[in-house]
Amino acid sequence: MNDSRNRQKNRQQRLQTKQPFTLNLDREKFNKKRILIVDDIYTTGRTIRHAAKLLLDAGASEVTGLTLAHG
């Protein structure tokens, strides 16, 4: 999702973004796992929320986000 077009979106557009992620691994790999997502910058939180939803739906027991900077 490191697309330069995303940098041009305003807050409202970012909040309306649909699920940009898909899993390329078997869902079983995430079953009952605790997962940490690291994101470079927090703007609206949508990146972590989208990724967390996908992982939780795949069976992860817990997903935590860590952001390096706040935009």
Order of alpha helices (4+ residues) and beta strands (2+ residues): alpha-alpha-beta-alpha-beta
